[in-house]
């Protein structure tokens, strides 16, 4: 399909003679033609529901990677150092390059872990884009960009894939400072169309001779409202750009979690059109319609063409995009280079300034049978065995993941209270809503990538008497911030916000760190904010949030696993004679606890220091306290767990200030969070005025932390036990602080 030629305003169509016999003119036959075509279309659409679509079916996993068709060598890929090397390749070479590239991605990710399925699904698309367009002058923008591994390999970063998502290595997402081929950094969704429009406008204003800006966005990301905002704007402003809708039917992670909407993608567009688009009857109808068209006069062929285009719009969703001002092309097979490349070339060479939406069907995990067979298409994986697809998991973990502990506790709460529901924004697997959904599908709501919608929907549910738990990553809750203020907090509605992935998250890097939630939520009135230090406290706080019916509440917890029974007893001091508690208990609101009191009862106030921890840094605080007292007999260390940032336990803070000469706060958050709340209270209370109380807040530095293991990230952030120990010892005058020498 080509963008339409400019409309000729002076053209009129007035048939004046009979073509149909029995005295019928075209004007009298046109309603009959329309009726028959619509009846035929209705029959096709109805029939297609009972026909198996011609989507590639997952292959049966084999035992040997060589049986998957893995190439023994990569002779064509070895010649590629930049996209320029693709320009003169034949179609045969492009297909072979795609095959080699796919297996290069598989072999690389098997050694590092990462986002596999999404990258495998766009291999041919990536090859086609870099063959047809001239990046970096032509802008190729990958939405979310977790599918960018083939792009990285073709743009000179193949050797760097050995350190993908490792400390000091390549990012798992597009990153502008990493390569000028990365037109826009990403990690969150639904931003690509806005970025493509911005580039297009800038190129026009600068009168640049080339203006090719391509946004690649998935059927999951296009559920985000920002994507529609951008399309509305692009169609209105008529900016030249191409939006490639990568439609793979994988809207949520994983798609198919039992929920109130069934086990289908959380997107009406994806769920209702995919099968019709590729069904054999629909393809036959279009072929037949085109064949019949040739039997009619030229003017009638033009009308039939318009009827066919309208039918295409009804069935495929093209009408929606065309109403937004886009020219709709598709659907295309995203793995068919013979068809894909010429269409991209025609779009590239078109003089039209009308934005184009190119609808492409792909298979996530394509070409690697273990990925095609997996429920999540091996979306995000650890290191794995290429021959089987089996991932390398830690052997005998001491405790389950915190996400599963949360989810199972919420299941227990929901068994006792039928008004409890769970809400997620396309992340059921990451937030534990897949566990909750299997037990309570009708009380599980996956709204797609729509955090704003999730929060406001929950607010109305709470207003009607339902008890919603909105389960969203800390970093993604940033996208729903205005709704937290405007729809929840101002109206004081009891929405329970469960923020997974708080703090530093490891290999996903800076776009996914939950480094700001205490800062951006702590300033909002009416919120109760809790941070569990361990798995028992997490269960307690879920019960506590459930009990709060007069205000909104937040529980933020990190990525990782629990500590296990032995460490909870030995380090945290839990009395677990009867084993781990089966369920949590409701905590008193705004009350912290003393976890460790020094055995040095004879130490005076000047020798006593308190470490006041919020959240999971309690573990490192306890380790540091033990090391300090082992190293220096004159220092006594108390360790307290604040539990609540709002309301702050001011009685606990007053007590610590009265009994200790120094207080150190520790948290996994940027400046402006828990430590600032404590400092604000101490200052207003005048507890710092006499000069006999020292205070140090330990927070995440004012910097971004690149991908790497969590421990190394906290090492770089200065928040591990040795850093807490060093801060205390310097504060107590027990360590020499290096002085800067004059130049």
Secondary structure as GFF3:
##gff-version 3
##sequence-region A 1 743
A	DSSP	alpha_helix	26	48	.	.	.	ID=ss1
A	DSSP	three_ten_helix	65	68	.	.	.	ID=ss2
A	DSSP	three_ten_helix	77	79	.	.	.	ID=ss3
A	DSSP	three_ten_helix	83	86	.	.	.	ID=ss4
A	DSSP	alpha_helix	91	112	.	.	.	ID=ss5
A	DSSP	beta_strand	114	115	.	.	.	ID=ss6
A	DSSP	alpha_helix	117	121	.	.	.	ID=ss7
A	DSSP	alpha_helix	123	132	.	.	.	ID=ss8
A	DSSP	beta_strand	139	142	.	.	.	ID=ss9
A	DSSP	alpha_helix	149	152	.	.	.	ID=ss10
A	DSSP	pi_helix	153	157	.	.	.	ID=ss11
A	DSSP	three_ten_helix	159	163	.	.	.	ID=ss12
A	DSSP	alpha_helix	192	205	.	.	.	ID=ss13
A	DSSP	beta_strand	213	218	.	.	.	ID=ss14
A	DSSP	three_ten_helix	221	223	.	.	.	ID=ss15
A	DSSP	alpha_helix	225	237	.	.	.	ID=ss16
A	DSSP	beta_strand	242	247	.	.	.	ID=ss17
A	DSSP	alpha_helix	268	278	.	.	.	ID=ss18
A	DSSP	alpha_helix	280	293	.	.	.	ID=ss19
A	DSSP	alpha_helix	298	316	.	.	.	ID=ss20
A	DSSP	alpha_helix	318	323	.	.	.	ID=ss21
A	DSSP	beta_strand	327	333	.	.	.	ID=ss22
A	DSSP	alpha_helix	337	349	.	.	.	ID=ss23
A	DSSP	beta_strand	356	361	.	.	.	ID=ss24
A	DSSP	alpha_helix	369	373	.	.	.	ID=ss25
A	DSSP	beta_strand	380	381	.	.	.	ID=ss26
A	DSSP	alpha_helix	402	416	.	.	.	ID=ss27
A	DSSP	beta_strand	420	424	.	.	.	ID=ss28
A	DSSP	alpha_helix	428	431	.	.	.	ID=ss29
A	DSSP	alpha_helix	433	439	.	.	.	ID=ss30
A	DSSP	three_ten_helix	441	443	.	.	.	ID=ss31
A	DSSP	beta_strand	444	446	.	.	.	ID=ss32
A	DSSP	alpha_helix	451	463	.	.	.	ID=ss33
A	DSSP	beta_strand	467	473	.	.	.	ID=ss34
A	DSSP	alpha_helix	474	477	.	.	.	ID=ss35
A	DSSP	three_ten_helix	478	480	.	.	.	ID=ss36
A	DSSP	alpha_helix	481	483	.	.	.	ID=ss37
A	DSSP	pi_helix	484	489	.	.	.	ID=ss38
A	DSSP	beta_strand	496	502	.	.	.	ID=ss39
A	DSSP	alpha_helix	517	522	.	.	.	ID=ss40
A	DSSP	beta_strand	528	530	.	.	.	ID=ss41
A	DSSP	alpha_helix	535	547	.	.	.	ID=ss42
A	DSSP	beta_strand	553	558	.	.	.	ID=ss43
A	DSSP	alpha_helix	565	570	.	.	.	ID=ss44
A	DSSP	beta_strand	593	596	.	.	.	ID=ss45
A	DSSP	three_ten_helix	605	607	.	.	.	ID=ss46
A	DSSP	beta_strand	608	613	.	.	.	ID=ss47
A	DSSP	alpha_helix	618	631	.	.	.	ID=ss48
A	DSSP	beta_strand	636	641	.	.	.	ID=ss49
A	DSSP	beta_strand	644	646	.	.	.	ID=ss50
A	DSSP	alpha_helix	650	659	.	.	.	ID=ss51
A	DSSP	beta_strand	662	666	.	.	.	ID=ss52
A	DSSP	alpha_helix	674	684	.	.	.	ID=ss53
A	DSSP	beta_strand	694	698	.	.	.	ID=ss54
A	DSSP	alpha_helix	710	717	.	.	.	ID=ss55
A	DSSP	alpha_helix	721	731	.	.	.	ID=ss56
###
